[in-house]
């Protein structure tokens, strides 16, 4: 994630729009396709696919960087940078660093390095946090399954054309896209907190705080999935409205969010199976 997150953030900053297709790709690898009893070979295959995604993210950012600052990059720096990618083993990270240094752009991420990983990431030390995280992941996978199977996945586009007009409006979020935007954003925030927790341990308190924050984002994603699924696929009745009335009181309280998510899930599945 160290080779994905910083470049995704910088690319989105230049383009002024997030890439939810990218969020979906990473989510499916790490949150949906990942199996609890996965062997080394399966895990290695996920890492290989993540490396492919990382290269794509770095390439997109590099291209956008050149396009955005085309007239400000010195010729020598541009040549050195292009030499790093026009070779048998392209290195986009080094190519990006050359351009950013030339433009005096502060690096958004330094290589932290993960030291003594086995000493601080231990089931016996953080059993409570890991148990909560494991339960949230299982609940998310189930909710994400229903999202994929019961709602038509709309390809996210940054430009939308009105039905009765030839005029194009940039950055308009359609009704079909909105649920994906919300869920992907929460899940991406979860991944960001988890990646930072592992790569920059700091202290046990900081580590636990990042895990808890990540789990909270995942819980909100689950809540939004079931709430959105009901609105997208079912008729609204008084029972749903009475459940949803609790939503505002639940925000910021994990226990209430879990309880509300369970109520929405039970309501959704009951109506779904009628």
C-alpha positions in Angstrom: 0.0 0.0 0.0 3.0 2.3 0.5 3.4 2.1 -3.3 -0.3 2.8 -4.0 -1.7 5.2 -1.4 0.7 8.3 -1.7 0.5 8.2 -5.5 -3.2 7.8 -5.6 -3.6 10.8 -3.3 -1.2 13.0 -5.4 -2.9 11.9 -8.7 -6.3 12.7 -7.3 -5.1 16.1 -6.1 -3.9 17.0 -9.6 -6.9 15.5 -11.4 -9.3 16.9 -8.7 -11.3 13.7 -8.7 -10.9 10.3 -6.9 -10.5 7.1 -8.9 -13.2 4.9 -7.5 -12.4 2.2 -10.1 -9.0 1.9 -8.4 -10.6 1.8 -5.0 -12.7 -1.1 -6.2 -9.8 -3.0 -7.5 -7.8 -2.8 -4.3 -10.9 -3.5 -2.2 -11.7 -6.6 -4.1 -8.2 -7.9 -3.6 -7.7 -7.1 0.1 -11.3 -7.2 1.5 -13.3 -9.5 -0.7 -11.2 -12.1 -2.4 -8.9 -12.6 0.6 -9.6 -15.9 2.3 -8.9 -16.5 6.0 -7.3 -19.9 5.3 -5.2 -18.7 2.4 -1.9 -20.4 1.8 1.4 -18.7 0.9 0.8 -19.2 -2.9 -2.6 -17.5 -2.7 -1.2 -14.6 -0.7 1.7 -14.2 -3.2 -0.8 -14.0 -6.0 -2.6 -11.1 -4.3 0.7 -9.3 -3.8 1.5 -9.7 -7.4 -1.8 -8.3 -8.5 -1.4 -5.4 -6.0 2.1 -4.7 -7.6 0.4 -4.4 -11.0 -2.2 -2.0 -9.6 0.6 0.0 -7.9 2.5 0.3 -11.2 -0.7 1.6 -12.9 -1.2 4.2 -10.2 2.4 5.4 -10.4 2.2 5.5 -14.2 -1.0 7.6 -14.1 0.5 10.0 -11.6 3.7 10.3 -13.5 1.8 11.1 -16.7 -0.4 13.6 -14.9 2.7 15.2 -13.3 4.3 15.8 -16.6 1.2 17.1 -18.2 0.4 19.4 -15.3 3.9 20.9 -14.9 5.0 20.5 -18.5 6.5 24.0 -18.9 8.2 24.1 -15.4 10.3 20.9 -15.6 14.0 21.5 -16.6 15.1 19.6 -19.7 17.9 17.7 -17.9 15.5 16.5 -15.1 13.0 15.4 -17.7 15.6 13.4 -19.6 16.9 11.8 -16.4 13.3 10.9 -15.4 12.4 9.4 -18.8 15.6 7.4 -18.7 14.3 5.7 -15.6 11.2 4.4 -17.4 12.5 3.9 -20.9 14.6 0.9 -19.9 14.0 -2.9 -19.6 13.0 -2.5 -15.9 11.1 0.8 -15.6 11.2 2.5 -12.2 8.3 5.0 -11.9 9.0 5.8 -8.3 12.5 7.0 -9.1 11.2 8.8 -12.2 8.6 10.6 -10.1 11.1 11.6 -7.4 13.4 13.2 -10.0 10.5 15.4 -11.3 9.2 16.2 -7.8 12.7 17.3 -6.6 13.1 19.4 -9.7 9.8 21.1 -9.0 10.6 21.3 -5.3 7.4 19.5 -4.4 7.5 18.2 -0.8 7.2 14.4 -0.7 3.9 13.3 0.7 5.3 10.0 2.0 8.7 8.9 3.1 9.7 5.2 3.1 9.1 4.3 6.8 10.2 0.7 6.7 8.6 -1.9 8.9 11.0 -3.0 11.6 10.5 -5.8 14.1 7.0 -6.5 12.7 6.7 -9.7 14.7 7.3 -7.9 18.0 4.4 -5.6 17.9 1.7 -7.3 15.7 0.7 -10.1 18.0 -2.6 -11.9 18.6 -1.9 -12.3 22.3 -1.2 -8.5 22.8 -4.0 -7.1 20.7 -6.6 -9.9 20.9 -9.5 -7.6 21.6 -8.8 -5.3 18.7 -8.1 -8.1 16.2 -11.3 -9.9 17.2 -13.4 -6.7 16.5 -11.5 -6.2 13.2 -12.0 -9.9 12.1 -15.8 -9.6 12.9 -16.1 -6.3 11.0 -14.3 -7.8 8.0 -16.6 -10.8 7.9 -19.6 -8.6 8.1 -18.3 -6.3 5.4 -17.6 -9.2 3.0 -21.2 -10.4 3.4 -22.6 -6.9 2.9 -20.2 -6.3 -0.1 -21.5 -9.6 -1.6 -25.1 -8.3 -1.5 -24.0 -5.0 -3.0 -22.4 -6.7 -5.9 -25.2 -9.3 -6.5 -28.3 -7.2 -5.9 -27.4 -3.7 -7.3 -26.3 -3.1 -10.9 -22.7 -1.8 -10.6 -22.6 1.5 -12.6 -19.2 2.4 -14.1 -18.1 5.6 -12.4 -17.6 8.4 -14.9 -16.6 12.0 -14.1 -18.8 13.5 -16.8 -22.6 12.9 -17.0 -24.8 13.9 -19.9 -28.4 14.9 -19.1 -31.1 12.8 -20.7 -32.9 15.6 -22.5 -29.8 17.7 -23.3 -26.5 17.5 -25.1 -24.9 19.5 -22.3 -22.3 17.7 -20.2 -21.9 18.4 -16.5 -18.5 17.4 -15.0 -18.2 15.7 -11.6 -22.0 15.0 -11.2 -22.7 12.0 -9.0 -25.6 10.0 -10.3 -28.0 8.1 -8.0 -26.6 4.8 -9.2 -23.1 5.9 -8.4 -23.7 7.5 -5.0 -23.8 4.2 -3.0 -20.5 3.1 -4.5 -18.9 6.5 -3.8 -19.9 6.3 -0.1 -18.9 2.6 0.4 -15.6 2.9 -1.5 -14.6 6.0 0.4 -15.2 4.4 3.8 -13.4 1.2 2.8 -10.5 3.1 1.4 -10.2 5.0 4.6 -10.1 1.7 6.4 -7.2 0.5 4.3 -5.4 3.8 4.8 -5.6 3.5 8.6 -4.5 -0.2 8.5 -1.6 0.5 6.2 -0.4 3.3 8.4 -0.9 1.3 11.6 1.4 -1.5 10.3 4.0 0.7 8.5 4.3 3.3 11.3 3.7 1.5 14.6 4.8 4.3 16.9 3.4 3.2 20.2 0.8 0.5 21.2 -1.7 3.4 21.8 -1.2 4.8 18.2 -1.4 1.3 16.7 -4.7 0.5 18.5 -6.1 4.0 17.6 -5.5 3.4 13.9 -7.0 -0.1 14.0 -10.0 1.3 15.9 -10.4 4.2 13.4 -10.1 1.8 10.5 -12.7 -0.6 11.9 -15.1 2.3 12.5 -14.8 3.2 8.8 -15.6 -0.4 7.9 -18.6 -0.4 10.2 -19.9 2.8 8.5 -19.4 1.2 5.1 -21.6 -1.8 6.2 -24.3 0.5 7.5 -24.3 2.5 4.3 -24.5 -0.7 2.2 -27.6 -2.1 3.8 -29.2 1.3 4.0 -28.4 1.9 0.3 -29.5 -1.6 -0.7 -33.0 -1.0 0.8 -33.4 2.3 -0.9 -32.2 1.0 -4.2 -34.1 -2.3 -4.4 -37.1 -2.2 -2.1 -40.3 -0.3 -1.4 -40.0 2.0 1.7 -42.4 1.3 4.5 -43.0 2.4 8.1 -40.9 -0.4 9.5 -37.8 0.8 7.5 -38.5 4.5 8.5 -38.7 3.6 12.2 -35.3 1.8 11.9 -33.7 4.6 9.9 -34.8 7.2 12.4 -32.1 5.8 14.7 -29.4 6.6 12.2 -28.6 10.1 13.2 -28.4 9.1 16.9 -26.0 6.3 15.9 -23.3 8.3 14.2 -20.1 8.4 16.2 -21.1 5.5 18.4 -19.7 2.2 17.3 -22.1 0.0 19.4 -25.1 1.9 18.0 -23.8 1.7 14.5 -23.4 -2.1 14.8 -26.9 -2.5 16.2 -28.4 -0.3 13.5 -26.5 -2.2 10.8 -27.8 -5.5 12.1 -31.4 -4.1 12.1 -31.1 -2.9 8.6 -29.5 -6.2 7.5 -32.3 -8.2 9.0 -34.9 -6.0 7.4 -33.2 -6.1 4.0 -32.8 -9.9 4.0 -36.4 -10.4 5.2 -37.8 -8.3 2.3 -35.2 -9.7 -0.1 -36.4 -13.3 0.5 -40.1 -12.6 0.3 
